[in-house]
Amino acid sequence: MAEEKNILSVVDLHTSFTTDKGEVKAVNGVSFNLSEGKILGIVGESGSGKSVSAYSIMQILEKNGSIKSGQILYKGEDITKWPESRMRDFRGKCCSIIFQDPMTSLNPVFTIGFQLKEAIRLHTNRKGKEAEKRAIEMLELVGVNEPEKRIHQYPFEFSGGMRQRVMIAMALACEPDILIADEPTTALDVTIQAQILELMQDLQKKLGMAIIMVTHDLGVIAQMADEIIVMYGGRVCERGTAEDIFYRPCHEYTKGLLRSIPNVDTMGKRLEPISGTPINLLNMPKGCAFCPRCDEAMKICLEQQPPETRTPDGHLSACWKAIQAEIEAGLIKPEDITESGT
């Protein structure tokens, strides 16, 4: 089997926002790799840092936000050092993003065709009739009926699902290597969600692009992600395949997320929500970010951040409870635990 090539590598990324109340460390030492043609899922509740990680890659943060340290390597080059002129070429041509609410992402006073053609003219050599032909091709590719007619219509004339298809067409019009989907199905009903996810999978196979799927819903990425990263408090809690995360979770936060998902086995029973409230990023604990809400928290959880360690089945977790279980089982020795993990 050929070795997978990373098209994107995020290395120890720290992104913060300056506020009147202090510095908000929204992303606190996140690292991950995205291989060519693969789908990476990033999950976590609101405020976990998943969307800010995506916006850091695109460098589209609010004015009070900035990347404090770390690297974002695209094909081996650190794009955090690129000038804005080069980043403008990167956005759209190399990496595109789909936002969660298509109605607020599309300009209501311009036609769909105008907005599609604008993106095509900006990032490719196609102009005039060529740009219009490409816009029609993209609408047809994403399943919009009568594209020749629809390019003359406005966003309000489209349903929510169709608007999201337009956003996907716009993101893919310049054939980027990477597509970031930031909760692309949140504003859609369940049946349309399934159609959009199926469309994205089909396009990924057809075009061979890599996808970063950002979501708070584990069920959304269960069937489509090659790797899943679980985030909380701006840090990575656990990472592995869908099978690892769903059937062999090690971090207490991941277990809590899974317990709160309704399924056939929980019919007639009360769901178990994660106790407490999301972490205050202005007042992060010294140790594990999840420890204030964790029923299994130990003294070390309050005092020291857990390193990422490899579980018996091979995936990675950053949880002192899981580390203790492995030490008791004789799988690892206490002296093997370092800040960088085992």
N, C-alpha and C positions, 0 to 999 in steps of 0.2 A: 504493500500500500504506500502510495507517494505521500511524502510529508506535507502537511497542510501549510500554506503560506499565509502569514498574517498581513492583511491589507491595512489594518489599523491596530495600533497598540496604545493604550492609555496607561501611563506609568506614574504611580504615586501622585495623582491629581488632587490639588487643593484649590477649591474655589470659594471665595467669601464675598459677602455683601456688607457694605458699610452702612449702618443705620444710626439714628439718633441715640439708640440705647446700647450701641456697641457693635462689634463685628459678629456677623452670622456666618459660621463655618458650614456652609450648605453641603460641600463635598470635602471629605476629610481623609485623603489618602487612598483614593480609589484606583485600582489597577485592573485591566482586563485586556484580552486580545480578541480581535474579530478576524476570522479566517475568510479567505475569498469564497464567495458563493454560499456562505453559511448564515444561519439566523441566530442571533443572540437576543435572549429575552432578559430585560431588567425589570424586576418587580419590587414592590414595596408600597406602603401606604403613603398618603400625602405628606410631604415634608421629609421624605427619606433621602432625597438628593438625586433621584433617578432622572428627572427632567433637566435639572441643572447640569448634570453630567453630559446630557445630550446637547444642551445649549452651549456648553463649554467647548465641545468638539467643533460646533459651527461658529463659535465665538460671536454669539448673538445675545449676550447677557445684557441686563439692564445697566444703565450708566453707573449705578453704585456697586456693580459686581465686577469682579476681576479674578483671573487665574493667578493665584499666589505662588504656586510652585508646581513642579511636575512636568511631564512631557506628554504630548499627543502626537504620535508618530504615524504619518500617512505614507505608506510605501517607504518607510525608513527615515523620512524627513520630519523634523519637529515643527509642526505648523504653528505652535505658539510663538515662534520667532518670525513668522512670515509677516510682511507689511500688509496693510488693509487692502491694497490693490490686488495682491496675490490671493488674499482670502476671498475677495469678491468672485474671482475665477473659480476658486475651490467650491464655493457654495453654488449648487446647481449643476455645475459641470462634473465635479468629482463626488460630491456628497449633497444629497437633498433631504429635506425634512417635510413630514406631513404633520400638521398640528391637530389637536383633538377636536376643535370645533370649526368645521369647514365654512360656516356662515360668517364667522368673524375673520377668517383667513382670506376670504374673497372680497374684493371691492364691490359694493352693491351698485355703484354708478357706472361700471364698465361691463361690457358683455363678456361672457365666458371666453369667446374666441379672442377678443382683444387681450385678455390677461394671459391666455395660453401663448399667443403669438409674441407677446412682450418677453416672456421667459425664454422662448426659443431664440428670438433675435438677440437677446442679451448674452446668451451663452454659446451660441453656435453661429455659423456663417450663413444660415438660411435667412432670407429676407423676402418680403412681399408674398407672392403666390407660393413660394417654397415653404415659408413659415406657416401659411394657412393650410397647405396640404399636410404638413407635419402635425398641426394641431388636430386636424380631422382624423388622421391616422391614430393619434394617441387616444382620442375620445372613443374611437372604434375598438382600440385595443383593450380599454378598461370597461367595455360593455355598455357605453352610452348609445342608445338607439337614435337613429337619424342624425348623425353627427354634423352633416352639412347644414341642417336646419338649426341644430342646438347651439352652434358656435355664435349665432346671432342673438341668443337669448341671455337674460340676466340671471344672476344667482338666485333671486327670489322665485324664479320660474322652475327651479329644480327642487326635488325632494332632498332630505338630508343625506340619504344614501347616494343619490346621484351627485350631490355636491362633493361628497368625499371621493367619489370616483374621479371627478374633475381634478381634485387636489392631487390624487395619485398620478393622473395623466400629466399634470404640470410638473410634479416632482421627477417623473421618469422621462420627460420630453428630451432631456439632454443626455440621456443614457449614463447616469452616474454610476460609479463603482459601489457606492454605499447609499442606502436609503435608511433614514432614521424615521420611525413612526412613533410619534409621541401620543400615546393613548388614542389611536385613530378610530376606535369604535365606541368611545364613551358616550357621545351624543346620539347614538343610533339605537334603534330597538333591536331585540335579540335576533330576529330573522335576518335583518340587514347586516348585523354584526357578522354573522356566519358567512354571508355572501362576500363581504369586504375582505375577511380573513382568507377565504378560499381564493379570491381574486389575487391577493398579495402573494400567496403561495404559488399560484400558477405563473404569475409574472416573474417571480424570483427564479423559478425553474427555467422559464423561457429565456430570460435576459441574463441569468447567471450573476446577478448582483448580490452583495452581502446586505443583510438587514439587521438593524438594531431595533427591537420592538420594546418600547417603554410602556408599562401598564401597571395598574394596581390589582389587576384581576389575573390570578394564577390560571384560571380556566381558559383564558384567551390564548395563552401560549403553550398549553399542555401538549397539543398535537403538532405544533409547528416549529418550536425552538430546538436547535441543536445543543445549545447550552443555555442555562438559566442562572442569572445572578440575583440574589436576594439582598436588598439594601435596607438599612435602617439607620437613622441619625447621621446620614452622610457617609456611612461606612458599608463595606461588603460583609454580610453575615455568613453567607454560604453560597457556594457555586458548584454546579455539576450538571449532569444531563437531567432531562425531565423525569426519568425513572429514579435518579438519585434523589431529587428534590421531593417528589411525590410519594415515593415508597420507602426511602431511607433517610428522612430528614434528621439532621443532628442538632441544628441550632434551635433554641427554644422559641425564637421569634418565628422561624419557618414552621415549626409545629403549631404555633398559635394561629398562623395564617391558614393552615390546612384545616384546623379544627373549626374555623369560622366559615368554611365553604359548605353550602348546602349540597347534599347528595342523597342518593336513594336510601342509604343506611341511616340517615338522620331524620327521615320522615316521621313526623309525630313527636320528635324530640326538640328540645330547645337548643339552638346553636350556642356555642361557647365563644363569646367575643373575647378579645385580648383585653385584660383589665387595664385600668389607668388611662392616661392621656398621652398623645404623642410627645416626644422629647422636645424640650425647649432648647433650640440650637444656640441661644444666647448663654445658656447655663448648662453646658454639657458635663456629664459626670466624668470623673477622672478615669474610671475603668470602662466597662462595657456600656455602650449607649442604651442597651435594652434593659439593663439590670433594675432600674426603678419599677419596671412593669413585669418583671420575671418572677414567677412563683418559686423557681428553683435557684434563685440568686444566692451566691455564697459570698463570704467576706472578700475573697480575691477579686470577685466580679466588680466590686465597688472601687477597688484600689488600682487595678491594672487592666489595661486593654488586652483581650485575648488575642494571641497570634493565630494566623491561619494554619491549621494543621490538616494533614491528609487523613481521612477517615479510613477504617478497614476496607471499605469497598472502593476507595480511590478518589472520591471527590473531596472538596475542601470546605472546611467549616471553621469559624472563629468563635468558639464557645467554650468557656471553662468547664461547664458541666460535661460536655462531650469529651474534652481532654481528660477530665478526671475518670470517666468511664473507661477510656482507652488505657490509662495508667493502671487502673485496678485490674483490667483484663490482661495486663502484661504486654500490650501491643506497642507501647512506647514507654520510655523512661523519663522521669522528671527532669533529669539533666539534659535531655534532648530538646526540651522546650526553650526556644529562643524568641526574641521579639519578631523575627521574620518568619517564624513557624518552622515546621518539620517537613 
